Amino acid sequence: MAVTTKKHEEQPSPTPRHRFVGIITERDYLKKIVIRDLSSKDVLVSQIMTPRRALRAVSLDHSLYECLDIFEK
């Protein structure tokens, strides 16, 4: 799920005021909430999301092999 600076937006689109700041995945939730036996009611998205600076982008033309190579770096 993409995370923006605007709350309650189902289909986020970046604008100067409301930009993408990160992403949260099921893996983030499992590794950072469930395994640590924390309550999701007490944890902010900003505490478990992967920040934008850590994300890597690929194009539709990348092969799965190329994507996996990027993940390993």
Number of C-alpha atoms within 10 A of each C-alpha: 12 16 21 19 15 13 9 8 10 8 7 17 12 12 10 6 9 14 14 18 16 20 19 16 13 9 10 16 15 13 13 17 16 13 9 9 10 11 9 12 6 8 12 9 15 13 10 18 19 18 15 13 8 8 10 9 6 10 7 6 7 9 11 10 9 11 14 10 10 12 10 6 5
